Amino acid sequence: MSTGTKAVIRLRMSSHDAHYGGNLVDGARILGLFGDVATELCIRSDGDEGLFRAYDSVEFLAPVYAGDFIEAEGEIVSAGNTSRKMRFEARKVIKPRPDVNDSAADVLADPVVVCRATGTCVVPKDKQRGQT
């Protein structure tokens, strides 16, 4: 198991993801994306989905709305016998432009960081298969 293992997913937030007025997406949705990234990181490093143990820190830095494309990235920054310390960042990379028309959108030249977090996953010793 080596540190530096990375994973990235990109997903469009839908109107179903909007939880609050003004089509604002619940921050828990971003944490769900981080959970999916963590699962991929555990599979890449250990051949097993592992278990998310805890978040050490979570910072919500900018709002996310229905129609936004969010890129969630994670990296294993340290590893113990069973623990995998991870760092996550979510960025808004495309945003809708309803002021132009109902299907317009812009790719952001400078993605907006919407959330950062750190956390720990555990892969039990008997389930590790050393993928990298």
C-alpha positions as CSV (number, residue, x, y, z in Angstrom):
1,M,0.0,0.0,0.0
2,S,1.5,3.3,-1.0
3,T,0.5,6.8,-0.3
4,G,-0.2,9.2,-3.2
5,T,-3.0,7.0,-4.6
6,K,-5.6,9.4,-6.1
7,A,-9.2,9.2,-7.4
8,V,-11.5,11.7,-9.1
9,I,-15.2,11.7,-10.0
10,R,-17.3,14.3,-11.7
11,L,-21.0,14.6,-11.3
12,R,-23.8,17.0,-12.2
13,M,-26.0,18.0,-9.3
14,S,-29.6,17.5,-10.3
15,S,-32.8,19.2,-9.0
16,H,-33.3,16.0,-7.0
17,D,-30.1,16.9,-5.1
18,A,-31.4,20.4,-4.2
19,H,-32.6,20.4,-0.7
20,Y,-33.1,24.1,0.2
21,G,-34.7,27.1,-1.4
22,G,-33.0,28.6,-4.5
23,N,-32.0,25.1,-5.7
24,L,-29.2,24.9,-3.0
25,V,-27.6,21.5,-2.6
26,D,-27.2,20.0,0.9
27,G,-23.6,19.8,2.0
28,A,-24.2,16.1,2.9
29,R,-24.4,15.4,-0.9
30,I,-20.7,16.5,-1.2
31,L,-19.7,14.3,1.7
32,G,-21.5,11.5,-0.1
33,L,-19.2,12.1,-3.1
34,F,-16.2,12.0,-0.8
35,G,-17.4,8.7,0.5
36,D,-17.5,7.3,-3.1
37,V,-14.0,8.6,-3.7
38,A,-12.8,7.0,-0.5
39,T,-14.3,3.7,-1.6
40,E,-12.4,3.9,-4.9
41,L,-9.2,4.8,-3.1
42,C,-9.5,1.8,-0.8
43,I,-10.2,-0.5,-3.7
44,R,-7.2,0.9,-5.6
45,S,-4.9,0.5,-2.7
46,D,-6.2,-2.6,-1.0
47,G,-8.6,-4.4,-3.3
48,D,-11.4,-3.9,-0.8
49,E,-14.0,-1.1,-0.3
50,G,-13.0,-0.6,3.4
51,L,-15.0,1.4,5.9
52,F,-15.1,5.1,6.5
53,R,-14.2,5.6,10.1
54,A,-14.4,9.4,10.6
55,Y,-14.0,12.8,9.2
56,D,-11.3,14.9,11.0
57,S,-12.4,18.1,9.4
58,V,-14.9,19.4,6.9
59,E,-15.0,22.9,5.5
60,F,-17.9,24.1,3.3
61,L,-16.4,27.0,1.3
62,A,-18.9,27.9,-1.4
63,P,-22.6,27.1,-2.3
64,V,-23.5,24.3,-4.7
65,Y,-26.7,24.5,-6.8
66,A,-28.7,22.2,-9.0
67,G,-27.1,22.1,-12.4
68,D,-23.5,22.6,-11.1
69,F,-20.9,20.0,-12.2
70,I,-18.8,19.0,-9.2
71,E,-15.4,17.3,-9.4
72,A,-14.5,15.5,-6.2
73,E,-10.9,14.4,-5.7
74,G,-9.3,12.4,-3.0
75,E,-5.8,11.2,-2.1
76,I,-4.4,8.8,0.4
77,V,-1.8,10.9,2.4
78,S,-0.7,8.3,4.9
79,A,-1.3,4.7,5.7
80,G,-1.0,2.5,8.8
81,N,-1.6,-1.2,9.2
82,T,-5.3,-0.9,8.5
83,S,-6.0,2.9,8.5
84,R,-5.8,5.1,5.4
85,K,-5.7,8.9,6.0
86,M,-7.3,10.8,3.2
87,R,-7.6,14.3,1.9
88,F,-10.5,15.5,-0.2
89,E,-11.4,18.5,-2.3
90,A,-14.6,19.3,-4.3
91,R,-14.6,21.9,-7.0
92,K,-17.4,23.4,-9.1
93,V,-16.2,23.1,-12.7
94,I,-19.3,24.0,-14.7
95,K,-22.2,26.2,-13.6
96,P,-25.6,26.8,-15.3
97,R,-26.4,30.2,-16.9
98,P,-30.2,30.6,-16.6
99,D,-29.7,34.3,-17.2
100,V,-28.7,33.4,-20.8
101,N,-31.3,30.7,-21.5
102,D,-32.6,27.6,-19.7
103,S,-29.9,25.3,-21.1
104,A,-26.9,27.5,-21.1
105,A,-23.8,26.7,-19.0
106,D,-20.3,27.9,-18.6
107,V,-17.1,25.9,-18.0
108,L,-15.3,27.8,-15.3
109,A,-11.7,28.8,-16.2
110,D,-10.9,28.8,-12.5
111,P,-12.9,26.0,-10.7
112,V,-14.4,27.1,-7.4
113,V,-13.4,25.0,-4.3
114,V,-16.7,24.2,-2.6
115,C,-15.5,21.8,0.1
116,R,-12.4,20.4,1.7
117,A,-12.1,17.6,4.2
118,T,-9.8,15.0,5.7
119,G,-10.8,11.7,7.1
120,T,-9.8,8.1,7.8
121,C,-10.9,4.8,6.3
122,V,-10.1,1.4,7.7
123,V,-9.4,-1.8,5.6
124,P,-9.3,-4.8,7.9
125,K,-6.0,-6.8,7.6
126,D,-7.8,-10.0,6.5
127,K,-9.4,-8.1,3.6
128,Q,-6.3,-6.3,2.2
129,R,-5.1,-7.6,-1.1
130,G,-2.4,-5.0,-1.9
131,Q,-3.4,-3.6,-5.3
132,T,-0.6,-1.0,-5.7
